[in-house]
Amino acid sequence: MYIKKLLLQETYPEVRLIREVVFKLGTNFIVDAGKDREKGNGVGKTTALKLIDVCLGAKDKKYIYTDYEMDSENIDLKDYIHESKIQVALELVDKWEDDDAIHRELKVDLFKGGKKYIDGVKYKESDYWYELNKAIFKNNQNVPTFRQLIGMFVRINQKFDNNKFLKYLDSHVNAAKYENIYSYLFDLQSQDMSAEILGLKDEIKEKQDDIQHLKKINRFKYVDVINQKIGILEKEIKELSEDLAVLIDTTKFKENEQKINEIKLTYSKINDLLDESMFKKKRSVSILEGAKKESKESVDTSLLEKLYEETTQNFDKLEKTFIELVNFNEQLVQNKISYFKKQVSKWSIKINVLEEERENLFKEHKNVIMLIEENKIDEYTDIQERLGNAREDLGRNKQIITVYNELNNQLSSTQEKLDTLLDSLEKQEDSLSIFNQKFSAYSKMTNGEGYVLYHKEKGFPLAIEDIEKGLSTGTKKSVIAAFDLAYQAFAVEIGKMTPKFIVHDVIETLDRIALESIVTIANDVQCQYIASVLKEKISNHPSIKNEDIILTLSESERMFKM
C-alpha cells in the first residue's frame, strides 16, 4: 500500500476541509520554513507525521496537542479539535497510477470519544488494527499484530523523537516477540511455525516468572534450601517426639495402649485441622494487609481516565460515568477488605474452637492421653508447642516443594516441545543474504561503510555487524534509512506484502551525502520516503527538487491553520 493523501477536516457544525496533503512516489518532504530555528518544530511538521501514525492506529491522539517532554498542552488547539470535531483521513492505494488500484480510506476522529473508520465503516480499536493487518500486510492470522509490524515502517513516537532501530517497540516487548516479528518480515520461518514457537516461548517465560515469584514470596534462591529445611524439620520433629516419650509413664502406657491410640488419633486430627486453619488465617491476614495498603495509596486517576476514554471509543455509550467507575473501583477495594476481615475472624474463631477442643481433650484424658509425670506438665506443654510449630513449617515447606516441582515439570515439558519443534525445522533459503546485498550497498552509499544484518542464536534475534561500537545520531539515522530502504527493495524481490512507504522524523542530523543518497535510493526503489525537515537543511541540494517538498509550514501556515 502507498499513501495518496492526508486530509484534515472539521465535522461540526458542518464538514469543512482544513488541509489536504498529496503524496507522490519517491521522496516526500514536509518542510518547516519558520523563523524559529531553535525549536524547529513549532509549526507542526512533526504533527503531520503523527497524524499519519494516528490514522494507522496509534493510541495517543492527545500528543497532537500535548508536549510530553515539557508536560504542557496547546489549549487553543485542543479546544479547536474537540469543539469542531476534527477528523483526520488517510487515503491508501495498492498500486500507483493504476485504474484497477484498490483504494482504502482510513478516518480517525481526533476529539475525545471519537471513532475509527475504514471505508466509512466504524470499527473498535482491536478490529481496526486487525483489518489494517489484513489490508496492508495480508496477515490474516494477526500474528504478529499490526502495531508490532507497522512500527518498522512508521518510525514515529507520539511522545518524543524516535531514535530506536532494531528494538523499535516499547521496552516491555521481549526478545521472543521480536523473533516472531522479524521471522515474519524476513520470511525466516512459516507463519504458522513462527506463531507456534512464539506461543511456546511465551509459555516458558510465564512458567519462569511463576517460579521466580514462588522463590520471591517464600524468600529462597535455590530449591535445595527448602529440601535442607525439610530434612532439619523432620529431624527436629523426631527428636521432639522422642523427648515427649521420655516424659511418659511407660508401665501405665502399656495398660491403656488402645485407649491412648484412640485419643492420639483424635488429637492428631485436631492438630491437622488447627495447622490448616492457622495457614488459612495467615494467608487471609496477608491479603487483608495488602488490601489495606492498596486502599491508602492514591489511585492514578489519569491512567483510569485514559482506559475509560479508550473504552468509550470502542462502545457507543457507557452506562457509567468516569466518577462512578472510580467510586466503583474504590468500593471493590473496600469490599475486598471487608471480605478478608470476615475471613480472618472466621479462621480465628475456628482456631479458638480447635484449641479449646484440644485443651478439653487433654484435660479430660490427662491421666491417659500421655500419662505424663505430674511434675513434667510445663515441659510437656513447651515441647508440644514446639512440635506443633515444626509440623506447621514442615507442611508449608513440603507444599512449596510440591508447587515448585509442578512448575518445573511444566517448564521442562514446554521447553522439550520447543526444542523438538526447533530441531524439526527445515532449513529455508537464507533471505537475510538477499536483504544484506541491498543493505550493505545502501549503507555504503549513505555512510561509506557496508553493514550487514545477521541472526543471533541467543537473546535478541538480530544484530548488525560492528554497529555496537557506537554511532553518532546522524550516522544512526542514515543507517536506519539505509536499512528501511533496503527492506523495501528486499520485499519487492521476494514478493512480500508490506507498506510501500517509510515515515521518518527529525533528519536534520543527516549529512549532505547521506541525504542525497537516500533521495536517490528512494526514487530508484519506487517506494515513498516521507520525512520532516527544516527548510535550510535541504536548500541547495541538487538532488532535491521542488516537487519533493509536498508541504511547507511556517508560523503563518501551521498544520491546523490556526
C-alpha positions as CSV (number, residue, x, y, z in Angstrom):
1,M,0.0,0.0,0.0
2,Y,1.1,3.6,-0.8
3,I,-0.1,6.8,0.8
4,K,-2.0,9.0,-1.6
5,K,-3.4,11.8,0.6
6,L,-3.7,13.1,4.1
7,L,-6.8,15.2,4.9
8,L,-7.7,17.3,7.9
9,Q,-11.3,18.4,8.3
10,E,-13.9,19.9,10.6
11,T,-17.0,17.8,11.0
12,Y,-19.0,20.2,13.3
13,P,-21.2,22.1,12.8
14,E,-20.6,21.1,9.2
15,V,-17.9,19.4,7.2
16,R,-15.1,21.8,6.1
17,L,-11.7,20.8,4.7
18,I,-8.8,22.3,6.6
19,R,-5.9,20.8,4.7
20,E,-5.1,18.3,2.0
21,V,-1.6,16.9,1.6
22,V,-1.0,15.0,-1.6
23,F,1.9,12.5,-1.7
24,K,4.0,11.1,-4.5
25,L,6.4,8.3,-5.3
26,G,10.0,8.8,-4.0
27,T,10.9,11.4,-1.5
28,N,8.1,13.5,0.2
29,F,9.5,16.2,2.5
30,I,7.3,18.1,5.0
31,V,9.3,21.3,5.5
32,D,9.5,23.7,8.4
33,A,10.2,27.2,6.9
34,G,9.6,29.0,10.1
35,K,11.9,31.6,11.6
36,D,12.3,29.9,15.0
37,R,15.4,27.8,14.2
38,E,15.9,27.0,17.9
39,K,12.7,25.0,18.2
40,G,12.4,23.9,14.6
41,N,9.2,22.0,15.3
42,G,6.8,24.7,16.4
43,V,4.8,24.9,13.2
44,G,3.6,21.3,13.0
45,K,5.9,19.4,10.7
46,T,6.2,16.5,13.2
47,T,2.5,16.8,13.9
48,A,1.8,15.9,10.2
49,L,3.7,12.7,10.7
50,K,2.0,11.9,14.0
51,L,-1.4,12.2,12.1
52,I,-0.2,9.5,9.7
53,D,0.6,7.3,12.7
54,V,-2.8,8.1,14.3
55,C,-4.6,7.0,11.1
56,L,-2.6,3.8,11.3
57,G,-3.9,3.1,14.7
58,A,-1.6,4.9,17.2
59,K,-3.3,5.3,20.5
60,D,-2.0,8.6,21.9
61,K,-4.0,11.1,20.0
62,K,-3.6,13.7,22.7
63,Y,0.0,14.2,21.8
64,I,-1.2,16.1,18.7
65,Y,-1.7,19.0,21.1
66,T,0.4,17.9,24.1
67,D,4.2,18.3,24.5
68,Y,5.2,15.2,26.5
69,E,8.6,16.3,27.5
70,M,7.5,19.8,28.6
71,D,4.3,18.4,30.1
72,S,2.3,21.2,28.5
73,E,-0.8,21.5,26.3
74,N,-1.7,23.7,23.4
75,I,-5.1,24.6,24.9
76,D,-6.3,26.5,21.8
77,L,-5.6,23.6,19.5
78,K,-7.1,21.1,22.0
79,D,-10.3,23.2,22.2
80,Y,-10.5,23.6,18.5
81,I,-10.1,19.8,17.9
82,H,-12.9,19.0,20.4
83,E,-15.2,21.8,19.6
84,S,-15.0,21.4,15.8
85,K,-14.9,17.6,15.9
86,I,-11.7,17.5,13.9
87,Q,-11.1,14.3,11.8
88,V,-8.0,13.1,10.0
89,A,-8.2,10.8,6.9
90,L,-5.5,8.9,5.1
91,E,-6.1,7.5,1.6
92,L,-4.1,4.4,0.7
93,V,-3.8,2.7,-2.7
94,D,-2.3,-0.7,-3.5
95,K,-1.0,0.3,-7.0
96,W,0.4,3.7,-8.1
97,E,-1.4,5.3,-11.1
98,D,-3.4,2.2,-12.0
99,D,-7.1,2.3,-12.9
100,D,-7.6,-1.1,-11.2
101,A,-5.9,0.1,-7.9
102,I,-7.7,-0.7,-4.7
103,H,-8.3,2.4,-2.6
104,R,-8.7,2.3,1.2
105,E,-9.8,5.3,3.2
106,L,-8.8,5.4,6.9
107,K,-10.5,8.0,9.1
108,V,-9.9,8.8,12.8
109,D,-11.8,11.3,15.0
110,L,-9.2,13.3,16.9
111,F,-11.6,14.6,19.5
112,K,-12.4,12.8,22.8
113,G,-14.7,9.8,22.4
114,G,-14.1,9.8,18.6
115,K,-14.2,6.7,16.4
116,K,-12.2,4.9,13.8
117,Y,-13.4,4.1,10.3
118,I,-12.2,2.1,7.3
119,D,-14.0,2.9,4.0
120,G,-16.8,4.5,6.1
121,V,-17.4,1.5,8.3
122,K,-16.8,2.1,12.1
123,Y,-14.5,-0.2,13.9
124,K,-13.5,-0.7,17.5
125,E,-9.7,-0.3,18.0
126,S,-8.7,-4.0,18.1
127,D,-10.8,-4.8,14.9
128,Y,-9.4,-1.6,13.3
129,W,-5.9,-3.0,13.8
130,Y,-6.9,-6.4,12.5
131,E,-8.4,-5.0,9.4
132,L,-5.3,-3.0,8.7
133,N,-3.1,-6.1,9.2
134,K,-5.1,-7.9,6.5
135,A,-5.2,-4.9,4.1
136,I,-1.6,-3.8,4.4
137,F,0.3,-7.0,5.3
138,K,-2.2,-9.7,4.1
139,N,-1.7,-11.0,7.6
140,N,-5.0,-12.8,8.3
141,Q,-3.6,-14.6,11.3
142,N,-2.9,-11.3,13.1
143,V,0.4,-12.7,14.5
144,P,2.4,-10.5,14.8
145,T,-0.1,-7.7,15.4
146,F,-0.4,-4.7,13.1
147,R,1.0,-2.2,15.5
148,Q,4.0,-4.5,16.1
149,L,4.7,-4.6,12.4
150,I,3.9,-1.1,11.3
151,G,6.5,0.4,13.8
152,M,9.3,-0.6,11.4
153,F,7.8,1.4,8.6
154,V,6.4,4.4,10.5
155,R,9.2,5.3,13.0
156,I,7.2,7.9,14.9
157,N,6.8,8.1,18.6
158,Q,3.8,10.2,19.7
159,K,5.7,11.4,22.8
160,F,9.2,12.2,21.6
161,D,11.8,11.8,18.9
162,N,12.2,8.2,17.9
163,N,15.9,7.0,17.6
164,K,15.2,3.3,18.0
165,F,16.5,0.9,15.4
166,L,16.1,-2.9,15.7
167,K,14.3,-2.6,19.0
168,Y,11.8,-0.2,17.7
169,L,8.8,-1.1,20.0
170,D,8.2,-0.3,23.7
171,S,10.7,-1.6,26.2
172,H,8.3,-4.3,27.5
173,V,8.4,-6.2,24.2
174,N,10.6,-9.3,24.8
175,A,13.1,-11.0,22.5
176,A,10.7,-13.8,21.7
177,K,8.1,-11.4,20.3
178,Y,10.8,-9.6,18.2
179,E,11.9,-13.0,16.9
180,N,8.3,-13.6,15.8
181,I,8.1,-10.2,14.2
182,Y,11.4,-10.5,12.2
183,S,10.7,-14.0,11.3
184,Y,7.5,-12.8,9.7
185,L,9.1,-9.7,8.0
186,F,12.1,-11.7,6.6
187,D,10.3,-15.0,6.0
188,L,12.7,-16.9,8.2
189,Q,10.0,-19.5,9.1
190,S,6.4,-20.2,8.0
191,Q,3.9,-18.0,9.8
192,D,2.2,-21.0,11.5
193,M,5.6,-22.3,12.7
194,S,6.7,-18.9,13.9
195,A,3.4,-18.4,15.8
196,E,3.7,-21.8,17.5
197,I,7.3,-21.0,18.5
198,L,6.2,-17.7,20.0
199,G,3.4,-19.4,21.9
200,L,5.8,-21.9,23.4
201,K,8.4,-19.2,24.3
202,D,5.7,-17.1,25.9
203,E,4.6,-20.1,27.9
204,I,8.2,-20.8,29.0
205,K,8.6,-17.1,30.1
206,E,5.3,-17.4,32.1
207,K,6.5,-20.5,33.9
208,Q,9.9,-19.0,34.6
209,D,8.1,-15.9,36.1
210,D,5.9,-18.1,38.2
211,I,9.0,-19.9,39.6
212,Q,10.7,-16.6,40.3
213,H,7.6,-15.3,42.1
214,L,7.4,-18.5,44.2
215,K,11.0,-18.0,45.2
216,K,10.5,-14.3,45.9
217,I,7.4,-14.7,48.2
218,N,9.0,-17.6,50.0
219,R,12.4,-16.0,50.2
220,F,14.7,-18.6,48.7
221,K,17.1,-18.6,45.7
222,Y,17.7,-22.3,45.4
223,V,15.3,-25.2,45.9
224,D,17.9,-27.2,47.8
225,V,17.5,-24.7,50.6
226,I,13.9,-25.8,51.1
227,N,14.9,-29.5,50.9
228,Q,17.5,-28.9,53.6
229,K,14.9,-27.2,55.8
230,I,12.6,-30.2,55.3
231,G,15.4,-32.5,56.5
232,I,16.1,-30.4,59.5
233,L,12.4,-30.1,60.4
234,E,11.9,-33.9,60.1
235,K,14.8,-34.5,62.4
236,E,13.5,-31.9,64.9
237,I,10.1,-33.5,64.9
238,K,11.6,-36.9,65.5
239,E,13.7,-35.6,68.4
240,L,10.8,-33.7,70.0
241,S,8.6,-36.8,69.7
242,E,11.3,-38.8,71.5
243,D,11.5,-36.1,74.2
244,L,7.8,-36.4,74.7
245,A,8.1,-40.2,75.0
246,V,10.7,-39.8,77.8
247,L,8.0,-37.9,79.9
248,I,5.5,-40.7,79.6
249,D,5.0,-43.4,82.4
250,T,5.6,-46.4,80.2
251,T,4.1,-49.1,82.6
252,K,0.7,-47.4,82.7
253,F,1.0,-46.6,79.0
254,K,1.0,-50.3,78.2
255,E,-2.1,-50.9,80.3
256,N,-4.1,-48.2,78.4
257,E,-2.5,-48.6,74.9
258,Q,-5.8,-49.0,73.0
259,K,-7.4,-46.0,74.7
260,I,-4.3,-43.9,74.2
261,N,-4.2,-44.7,70.5
262,E,-7.8,-43.7,70.1
263,I,-7.2,-40.4,71.9
264,K,-4.0,-39.8,70.0
265,L,-5.8,-40.2,66.7
266,T,-8.4,-37.7,67.7
267,Y,-5.7,-35.4,69.0
268,S,-3.8,-35.7,65.7
269,K,-6.9,-34.8,63.7
270,I,-7.5,-31.7,65.8
271,N,-3.8,-30.7,65.3
272,D,-4.1,-31.2,61.5
273,L,-7.3,-29.1,61.4
274,L,-5.6,-26.5,63.6
275,D,-2.5,-26.3,61.3
276,E,-4.7,-25.9,58.2
277,S,-6.8,-23.2,59.9
278,M,-3.6,-21.3,61.0
279,F,-2.2,-21.4,57.5
280,K,-5.5,-20.1,56.0
281,K,-5.7,-17.4,58.6
282,K,-2.1,-16.3,57.9
283,R,-2.9,-16.1,54.1
284,S,-6.1,-14.1,54.8
285,V,-4.2,-11.7,57.1
286,S,-1.5,-11.2,54.4
287,I,-4.2,-10.4,51.7
288,L,-6.0,-8.1,54.1
289,E,-2.9,-6.1,54.9
290,G,-2.2,-5.8,51.1
291,A,-5.7,-4.6,50.5
292,K,-5.5,-2.0,53.4
293,K,-2.2,-0.8,51.9
294,E,-3.9,-0.5,48.5
295,S,-6.8,1.5,49.9
296,K,-4.3,4.0,51.5
297,E,-2.4,4.5,48.3
298,S,-3.7,7.2,45.9
299,V,-5.1,5.8,42.7
300,D,-3.6,7.2,39.5
301,T,-6.9,8.5,38.0
302,S,-5.1,9.7,34.9
303,L,-4.5,6.1,33.9
304,L,-8.1,5.1,34.7
305,E,-9.3,8.1,32.7
306,K,-7.2,7.0,29.7
307,L,-8.6,3.5,29.9
308,Y,-12.1,5.0,30.2
309,E,-11.5,7.1,27.1
310,E,-10.2,4.1,25.1
311,T,-13.2,2.0,26.2
312,T,-15.6,4.9,25.2
313,Q,-14.0,4.8,21.7
314,N,-14.9,1.1,21.4
315,F,-18.5,1.4,22.5
316,D,-21.2,3.9,21.5
317,K,-22.3,4.6,25.0
318,L,-21.2,3.6,28.5
319,E,-23.9,3.4,31.2
320,K,-21.5,4.6,33.9
321,T,-19.7,7.9,34.2
322,F,-15.9,8.0,34.9
323,I,-16.5,9.2,38.5
324,E,-18.9,6.2,39.0
325,L,-16.3,3.9,37.8
326,V,-13.6,5.4,40.1
327,N,-16.0,5.1,43.0
328,F,-16.8,1.5,41.9
329,N,-13.1,0.7,41.9
330,E,-12.7,2.1,45.4
331,Q,-15.7,0.1,46.5
332,L,-14.1,-3.1,45.2
333,V,-11.1,-2.5,47.4
334,Q,-13.3,-1.9,50.4
335,N,-15.3,-5.0,49.7
336,K,-12.1,-6.9,49.5
337,I,-11.1,-5.5,52.9
338,S,-14.5,-6.4,54.4
339,Y,-14.4,-9.9,53.0
340,F,-11.0,-10.8,54.3
341,K,-11.7,-9.2,57.7
342,K,-14.5,-11.7,57.9
343,Q,-12.2,-14.5,56.7
344,V,-9.6,-13.6,59.4
345,S,-12.4,-13.5,62.0
346,K,-13.8,-16.9,60.8
347,W,-10.4,-18.6,61.0
348,S,-9.6,-17.0,64.4
349,I,-12.8,-18.4,65.8
350,K,-12.1,-21.8,64.2
351,I,-8.6,-21.8,65.7
352,N,-10.0,-20.9,69.2
353,V,-12.6,-23.7,68.9
354,L,-10.0,-26.3,67.9
355,E,-7.5,-25.2,70.6
356,E,-10.3,-25.4,73.1
357,E,-11.2,-28.9,71.8
358,R,-7.6,-29.9,72.1
359,E,-7.3,-28.5,75.6
360,N,-10.6,-30.2,76.7
361,L,-9.4,-33.5,75.2
362,F,-6.1,-33.1,77.1
363,K,-7.8,-32.2,80.4
364,E,-10.5,-35.0,80.1
365,H,-7.9,-37.7,79.4
366,K,-5.0,-36.1,81.2
367,N,-4.1,-39.3,83.1
368,V,-4.4,-41.5,80.0
369,I,-3.5,-39.5,76.9
370,M,0.2,-39.3,77.5
371,L,0.5,-40.5,81.1
372,I,2.8,-37.7,81.8
373,E,4.6,-37.4,85.1
374,E,2.9,-34.8,87.3
375,N,6.0,-32.6,87.7
376,K,6.6,-32.5,83.9
377,I,3.4,-30.8,82.7
378,D,5.1,-27.5,81.8
379,E,7.9,-29.2,80.0
380,Y,5.4,-31.3,78.1
381,T,3.4,-28.2,77.0
382,D,6.6,-26.5,75.8
383,I,7.7,-29.5,73.7
384,Q,4.2,-30.0,72.4
385,E,4.0,-26.3,71.2
386,R,7.4,-26.6,69.5
387,L,6.4,-29.8,67.9
388,G,3.2,-28.1,66.5
389,N,5.3,-25.3,65.1
390,A,7.7,-27.6,63.5
391,R,4.9,-29.7,61.9
392,E,3.4,-26.5,60.5
393,D,6.7,-25.4,59.0
394,L,7.2,-28.8,57.6
395,G,3.8,-28.8,55.9
396,R,4.4,-25.3,54.4
397,N,7.9,-26.3,53.0
398,K,6.6,-29.5,51.6
399,Q,3.8,-27.5,49.8
400,I,6.5,-25.2,48.4
401,I,8.4,-28.2,47.0
402,T,5.2,-29.6,45.5
403,V,4.3,-26.4,43.7
404,Y,8.0,-25.9,42.6
405,N,8.2,-29.4,41.2
406,E,4.9,-28.9,39.3
407,L,6.0,-25.6,37.8
408,N,9.4,-27.0,36.9
409,N,7.9,-30.1,35.3
410,Q,5.6,-27.9,33.2
411,L,8.6,-25.7,32.3
412,S,10.7,-28.7,31.2
413,S,7.8,-30.2,29.2
414,T,7.3,-27.0,27.3
415,Q,11.0,-26.5,26.7
416,E,11.2,-30.0,25.4
417,K,8.3,-29.3,23.0
418,L,10.1,-26.1,21.8
419,D,13.4,-28.0,21.3
420,T,11.7,-30.7,19.4
421,L,10.0,-28.1,17.2
422,L,13.2,-26.2,16.5
423,D,15.1,-29.4,15.7
424,S,12.4,-30.3,13.2
425,L,12.6,-27.1,11.2
426,E,13.7,-27.4,7.7
427,K,16.4,-25.1,6.5
428,Q,14.9,-22.4,4.3
429,E,16.5,-20.2,1.8
430,D,18.6,-17.6,3.6
431,S,16.5,-14.5,3.0
432,L,18.9,-12.4,5.1
433,S,21.6,-12.8,2.4
434,I,19.2,-11.3,-0.1
435,F,18.5,-8.4,2.2
436,N,22.1,-7.9,3.0
437,Q,23.1,-7.4,-0.6
438,K,20.9,-4.3,-0.6
439,F,21.6,-3.2,2.9
440,S,25.3,-3.3,2.5
441,A,25.1,-1.4,-0.8
442,Y,22.8,1.3,0.6
443,S,24.6,1.8,3.9
444,K,27.9,2.2,1.9
445,M,26.2,4.9,-0.1
446,T,24.9,6.7,2.9
447,N,27.7,6.1,5.4
448,G,30.7,4.9,3.4
449,E,30.5,1.6,5.3
450,G,28.6,-1.6,4.2
451,Y,26.8,-3.0,7.2
452,V,25.2,-6.5,7.3
453,L,22.3,-7.9,9.4
454,Y,22.8,-11.4,11.0
455,H,20.8,-13.8,13.0
456,K,21.8,-14.5,16.7
457,E,21.2,-17.8,18.3
458,K,20.5,-16.4,21.8
459,G,19.0,-13.2,23.2
460,F,17.7,-10.6,20.7
461,P,17.2,-12.4,17.4
462,L,19.1,-10.0,15.1
463,A,22.1,-7.7,15.2
464,I,24.1,-5.5,12.8
465,E,27.8,-6.2,12.4
466,D,30.1,-3.6,14.1
467,I,27.3,-1.3,14.9
468,E,27.8,-2.0,18.6
469,K,30.9,0.2,18.6
470,G,28.6,3.2,18.7
471,L,27.2,5.7,16.2
472,S,26.5,9.4,16.2
473,T,22.9,10.5,16.0
474,G,23.3,11.5,12.3
475,T,25.1,8.3,11.4
476,K,22.5,6.2,13.2
477,K,19.6,8.0,11.4
478,S,21.3,7.3,8.0
479,V,21.9,3.6,8.8
480,I,18.2,3.3,9.8
481,A,17.2,4.9,6.5
482,A,19.5,2.6,4.5
483,F,18.0,-0.4,6.5
484,D,14.4,0.6,5.8
485,L,15.1,1.3,2.1
486,A,16.9,-2.0,1.8
487,Y,13.9,-3.7,3.2
488,Q,11.6,-2.0,0.7
489,A,13.8,-3.4,-2.2
490,F,14.0,-6.8,-0.4
491,A,10.2,-7.0,0.0
492,V,9.7,-6.3,-3.8
493,E,12.3,-9.1,-4.7
494,I,10.7,-11.8,-2.6
495,G,7.1,-10.6,-3.3
496,K,6.3,-9.7,0.4
497,M,3.1,-7.8,1.0
498,T,4.2,-4.7,3.1
499,P,3.7,-1.0,3.2
500,K,5.4,0.8,0.3
501,F,6.2,3.8,2.5
502,I,8.7,4.8,5.1
503,V,8.0,7.6,7.6
504,H,10.9,9.2,9.5
505,D,11.1,12.3,11.7
506,V,13.9,14.7,12.5
507,I,16.5,14.1,9.8
508,E,18.4,17.4,10.3
509,T,21.4,15.4,11.6
510,L,21.9,13.7,8.3
511,D,24.9,14.9,6.4
512,R,24.7,16.1,2.7
513,I,26.0,12.8,1.2
514,A,23.6,10.7,3.3
515,L,20.6,12.8,2.4
516,E,21.3,12.9,-1.3
517,S,21.9,9.1,-1.3
518,I,18.6,8.5,0.5
519,V,16.8,10.6,-2.2
520,T,18.5,8.6,-5.0
521,I,17.7,5.2,-3.4
522,A,14.1,6.1,-2.6
523,N,13.4,7.1,-6.2
524,D,15.2,4.0,-7.5
525,V,13.3,1.6,-5.3
526,Q,9.9,3.3,-6.2
527,C,8.7,3.5,-2.6
528,Q,7.7,6.6,-0.6
529,Y,10.3,8.1,1.8
530,I,8.3,10.6,3.9
531,A,10.2,12.8,6.4
532,S,10.0,16.1,8.1
533,V,13.0,18.5,7.9
534,L,14.0,22.2,8.3
535,K,14.0,24.1,5.0
536,E,17.5,25.3,5.5
537,K,18.8,21.7,5.7
538,I,17.7,20.8,2.2
539,S,18.3,24.1,0.5
540,N,20.8,24.0,-2.4
541,H,20.7,20.2,-2.7
542,P,20.8,19.4,-6.4
543,S,19.2,16.0,-5.9
544,I,16.1,17.6,-4.1
545,K,13.6,19.1,-6.5
546,N,10.7,21.5,-5.7
547,E,8.2,18.7,-6.2
548,D,9.9,16.6,-3.5
549,I,8.5,19.2,-1.0
550,I,4.9,18.3,-0.6
551,L,4.1,20.6,2.4
552,T,5.7,23.8,3.7
553,L,4.7,25.0,7.1
554,S,5.6,28.2,9.0
555,E,4.4,30.4,11.8
556,S,1.7,31.9,9.5
557,E,0.9,28.5,7.9
558,R,0.6,25.9,10.6
559,M,-0.7,22.3,10.2
560,F,-4.2,23.1,11.6
561,K,-4.1,26.6,10.1
562,M,-4.7,28.3,13.4
